[in-house]
Amino acid sequence: MTTSVRAKLTFPEALVSEPVIARLALDYGVIANIRRANVEERSGWVICELSGAREALDAGVAWLEQAGVRVSWLDAPVEG
């Protein structure tokens, strides 16, 4: 079963040039459909819809937060 949720990911300066979203997809199987973004030299944010298996989302979000990305939920997860 796939779960989807909209989130805002806020990146600190140290992660702006890192392939964080690519690693989220490759390492955790979480797809990020980017809706809006603003990435500058010292900071950045992305509003996206994250989708994947619930366990993969939980693990991927835990990794993001541990890496220093601030995750803000924009709505509740939708399973379908």
N, C-alpha and C positions, 0 to 999 in steps of 0.2 A: 504494500500500500504506500502510495506517495503522499507526503505531507508538504504543503506550501505555506510560506509565511513571508510577509513583507517586513523588511528591516532596513535600518540606516546603519551603515558601517562607517565608523569614524577612525581614520588612520593617523597615528602619530608620525612625526617627521622621519623617524628611523625606518618606518615601513612603507613610506610613500613609493619608493622605487622598487619594492619587492613584489614578486608575482603571487600575492596572497590569494586572490580569487582563483587563479589557475591551480594553486595547491589545494584549495578547498575542493575543487572539482576532481582533480587527479587523485588526491590522497583519501578523500572522504566520500566521493561520489555525489557531492552536493552541487547542483546547478544554480548559478546566480544569473537571473535575467535582470540586467541593469536597466533601470528606468530613468535615472538621473544621476549625475555625478559632477563633482568639482574636485579636481586634483591639482594642487599647486606644489611648489618646491618644498614647502615645509609642513604641509598638512593636506588632508583630503577626506572626502566623504563620498559614499555611494549609497543611493537608495535602490534596493533591488528586491526581487522576489526570489527567495531561496527555496529550492524544492529537492526532495529526495526521500529516502526511507527515514522514518522518524528517528531511528537509532543513529543514522548517518548525520542527520541534522544536529542532534544533540552533541555528538562527538565533534563535528566540525565547528559548531559554535563555541564549544568549550576550548577547542584549539585556538580559535580566533581571539577569544578573551585572554587566554594564557599568553598569546603572542603580543598582546597590547592593543588589540582592536576593540573599540567600544561598540557594543551591539545594542541598538535601541529598537525594540519591537514597535512596529506601526500598526499591527493588528494581531489577532489571535491566529494560531495555526489552523489550517483547513486541511482535513484529511480527505482523500478521494481516490 
